[in-house]
Amino acid sequence: MPDYKYEEAIARLEEIIEKLEQGNLSLEESLLLFEEGIKLTKICTKILDEAEGRVRVLIKDLNGQIDFKDFDGGCI
């Protein structure tokens, strides 16, 4: 699966949902699209978790100054 940006992954998920809701796919086609949708959901979740981590890294020091720190992917 190619590297997706969040917006691209969401757009592809919307396409998949639309195709599945139409109900005119074979079982095999439906399962393949469902599997792709699950993978895209995991990608979106990962992207959102990373964004949340980056936001949390924005902290104030004792003087009230805003201090930007690089997000290393770990827990705070």
C-alpha positions in Angstrom: 0.0 0.0 0.0 1.5 3.4 -0.9 2.3 6.0 1.6 -0.8 8.1 2.1 -1.3 11.6 3.5 -4.2 11.8 5.9 -6.5 13.6 3.4 -5.7 11.0 0.7 -6.4 8.1 3.0 -9.7 9.6 4.1 -10.7 10.2 0.4 -9.9 6.6 -0.5 -11.9 5.4 2.5 -14.9 7.4 1.3 -14.5 5.8 -2.1 -14.4 2.3 -0.6 -17.5 3.0 1.6 -19.4 4.3 -1.4 -18.5 1.2 -3.5 -19.4 -1.2 -0.6 -22.7 0.6 0.0 -23.8 0.1 -3.6 -23.9 -3.6 -3.0 -23.1 -4.7 -6.5 -19.6 -6.2 -5.9 -18.8 -9.8 -5.7 -17.9 -11.2 -2.3 -14.2 -11.3 -3.2 -14.2 -7.7 -4.4 -16.0 -6.7 -1.2 -13.5 -8.5 1.0 -10.6 -6.9 -0.8 -12.0 -3.4 -0.4 -12.9 -4.1 3.2 -9.3 -5.2 3.8 -8.0 -2.1 2.2 -10.3 0.0 4.3 -9.1 -1.6 7.5 -5.5 -0.8 6.5 -6.4 2.8 5.6 -8.1 3.1 9.0 -4.9 2.0 10.7 -2.9 4.5 8.7 -5.3 7.3 9.6 -5.1 6.4 13.3 -1.3 6.4 13.2 -1.2 9.8 11.5 -3.7 11.3 14.0 -1.7 9.8 17.0 1.5 11.3 15.7 -0.2 14.7 15.2 -1.6 14.5 18.8 1.9 13.8 20.0 3.3 16.8 18.2 0.7 19.0 19.7 1.5 17.7 23.2 5.1 18.5 22.7 4.3 22.2 22.6 4.9 23.2 26.3 5.4 26.3 28.3 8.5 26.7 30.4 8.5 28.3 33.9 8.8 31.8 32.5 5.7 31.3 30.4 7.7 31.2 27.2 6.4 28.8 24.6 9.0 26.1 23.9 8.8 24.0 20.7 10.5 20.6 21.0 10.8 18.0 18.3 8.4 15.1 18.7 10.5 11.9 18.9 7.5 9.5 18.6 7.7 8.4 22.3 5.4 9.1 25.2 5.6 12.3 27.1 
